[in-house]
Amino acid sequence: MSPMPDSEYLSGGQSGFSNALLDPEVQTPPGLVGPDGLASEKRFSVYRNNVMASLIDAMGANFPAIKRLVGDEFFVSLAREFIVQFPPTQPILFMYGDEFGTFLENFPPVADFPYLADVARVEYAWLQSYHAADVSPLEAGELGNIAGEDVGRAKFVPHSSMWIFRSIWPAASLMDRNREGADCSDIDLSVGEDILITRPVLDVQTLILPQGGFEFISALAGGETLEAAAGIAMGSVENFDLPAQISGMLVCGAFCRIDL
């Protein structure tokens, strides 16, 4: 049998090292020895604990609303299990946690709190909006500069920070209240929310859309013309207020450019 190539050995060693870092049941990887030439189990255990603690802290920073909803002690166990199942794949920790909503949706210990998954998804969208590239939002005057006969075929380019999400739960209200440390007892869990998240300048805005707003903005973001998007929204709800919706999306900076 030919010896294993160095690249394969390195790849296998890295994989074993990573697995051992995140699973306390895995023994110290072979080759990690102290000055005495023996396996350095205590040193590796300290390093492993530090890595796990750092990732748990990162999860707490990325999902403060979830942390408050479940409590500090339970969140540590929750985050630890998530880290084991979904270890980070890149070094930028503010990008970590995109699978957290899916994890919560399928994690039996939180089955009695099904809204947690959508709160986590909205919170991750908030995080991505906060770190999105700085782009100047569309100004209201730009739409007014288009000739009347051309307005209907205008297409709107989404702002880099814009996220839109439909939840059967009041996910945005739960996120906002818990991020602020406010009382949530008056939130009706039976009422879903259509949510728009933007950061036109410095601060992230979380907006609950009126009826038809989700269909309208989703259609625009998907490349439909203003006329087509308005038709989709009007077909979904009665008395859709098109002028108010256009004004609202311009004020919150949901789009950055108009194409004809």
Order of alpha helices (4+ residues) and beta strands (2+ residues): alpha-alpha-alpha-alpha-alpha-alpha-alpha-beta-beta-alpha-beta-beta-alpha-alpha-alpha-beta
